[in-house]
Amino acid sequence: MTALVTNRIMTPNEVRAVLNMPPLPGGDELINPHTTSTAAPKIDPGPEKEAA
């Protein structure tokens, strides 16, 4: 079942329904848990300016 979610064939909640488990919030999205991050993107502050 993990491969079905990883390959975006089924949503996590679709798999959970087959297994008679309750749905999870956000479980209706087709995402790959191995390549998707919920971390905030890093912002490059750019080169530091030298003090004059």
Rosetta silent file (secondary structure, phi, psi, omega in degrees, C-alpha in Angstrom):
SEQUENCE: MTALVTNRIMTPNEVRAVLNMPPLPGGDELINPHTTSTAAPKIDPGPEKEAA
SCORE:     score description
SCORE:     0.000 S_00000001
   1 L     0.000  -32.462  179.527    0.000    0.000    0.000 S_00000001
   2 H   -59.704  -39.553 -179.345    2.919    2.345    0.672 S_00000001
   3 H   -63.635  -33.001  178.722    3.967    2.107   -2.981 S_00000001
   4 H   -65.655  -37.691  178.235    0.492    3.239   -4.062 S_00000001
   5 H   -75.705  -44.412 -178.702    0.830    6.421   -2.003 S_00000001
   6 H   -60.763  -39.075 -179.399    4.504    6.970   -2.906 S_00000001
   7 L   -88.281    9.089  176.204    3.765    6.630   -6.626 S_00000001
   8 L    59.610   36.825  176.323    0.742    8.923   -6.293 S_00000001
   9 L   -89.475  -37.779  177.859   -1.720    6.260   -7.392 S_00000001
  10 L  -132.231  150.584  174.977   -3.859    6.558   -4.249 S_00000001
  11 L   -79.822  159.564  176.589   -4.142    9.226   -1.578 S_00000001
  12 H   -55.480  -37.994 -179.374   -3.297    8.292    2.014 S_00000001
  13 H   -70.774  -30.308  175.624   -6.992    8.528    2.921 S_00000001
  14 H   -65.499  -42.079  178.192   -7.980    6.181    0.082 S_00000001
  15 H   -65.762  -42.371  179.438   -5.551    3.573    1.434 S_00000001
  16 H   -62.398  -34.816  177.981   -6.807    4.163    4.962 S_00000001
  17 H   -65.046  -40.278  178.291  -10.398    3.589    3.777 S_00000001
  18 H   -62.890  -35.287 -179.140   -9.395    0.218    2.294 S_00000001
  19 L   -88.433   10.048 -179.108   -7.834   -0.686    5.654 S_00000001
  20 L    57.194   42.910  177.711  -10.970    0.465    7.561 S_00000001
  21 L  -113.727  152.841  179.537   -9.062    3.299    9.232 S_00000001
  22 L   -70.804  152.444  179.341  -10.346    6.853    9.789 S_00000001
  23 L   -69.967  156.773  176.042   -9.150    9.595    7.407 S_00000001
  24 L  -105.482  148.461  174.726   -6.373   11.993    8.325 S_00000001
  25 L   -61.010  132.119 -179.908   -6.527   15.771    7.856 S_00000001
  26 L    79.075    4.682 -176.476   -4.806   16.614    4.567 S_00000001
  27 L   -81.305    3.585  179.867   -4.802   12.961    3.537 S_00000001
  28 L   -97.486    7.883  179.679   -6.702   13.595    0.308 S_00000001
  29 L   -98.090  139.485  176.904   -3.696   15.166   -1.449 S_00000001
  30 L   -85.723   95.241  177.785   -1.501   13.191   -3.823 S_00000001
  31 L  -126.721  156.848  176.162    1.957   13.864   -2.433 S_00000001
  32 L  -100.148  112.623 -176.775    5.096   11.773   -2.258 S_00000001
  33 L   -65.007  -16.146 -179.252    6.159   11.576    1.392 S_00000001
  34 L   -87.358  -16.241 -178.410    9.728   10.780    0.324 S_00000001
  35 L  -124.583   -2.197 -178.015   10.213   13.947   -1.737 S_00000001
  36 L  -104.799  133.051 -179.587    7.817   16.430   -0.165 S_00000001
  37 L  -120.183  144.457  175.269    8.896   18.569    2.757 S_00000001
  38 L   -99.673    4.469  179.483    6.825   20.699    5.057 S_00000001
  39 L   -70.812  147.562  177.862    9.909   22.644    6.135 S_00000001
  40 L   -68.158  142.431  179.494    9.998   26.348    5.393 S_00000001
  41 L   -67.062  145.081  176.620   12.217   27.228    2.435 S_00000001
  42 L   -78.181  137.310  179.132   15.622   28.673    3.235 S_00000001
  43 L  -109.335  122.716  179.166   16.047   32.264    2.156 S_00000001
  44 L   -77.205  119.212 -177.799   19.526   33.309    1.096 S_00000001
  45 L   -73.051   -6.930  179.705   20.234   36.688    2.720 S_00000001
  46 L    88.467  178.590 -178.779   22.706   37.523   -0.034 S_00000001
  47 L   -68.089  143.486  179.509   26.309   38.601    0.367 S_00000001
  48 L   -76.253  141.212  178.586   27.196   40.335    3.594 S_00000001
  49 L   -88.698  139.815  178.187   28.135   43.998    3.302 S_00000001
  50 L   -79.652  143.936  177.631   31.410   45.107    4.829 S_00000001
  51 L   -69.949  137.154 -178.060   31.292   47.816    7.470 S_00000001
  52 L   -90.291    0.000    0.000   32.700   51.105    6.156 S_00000001
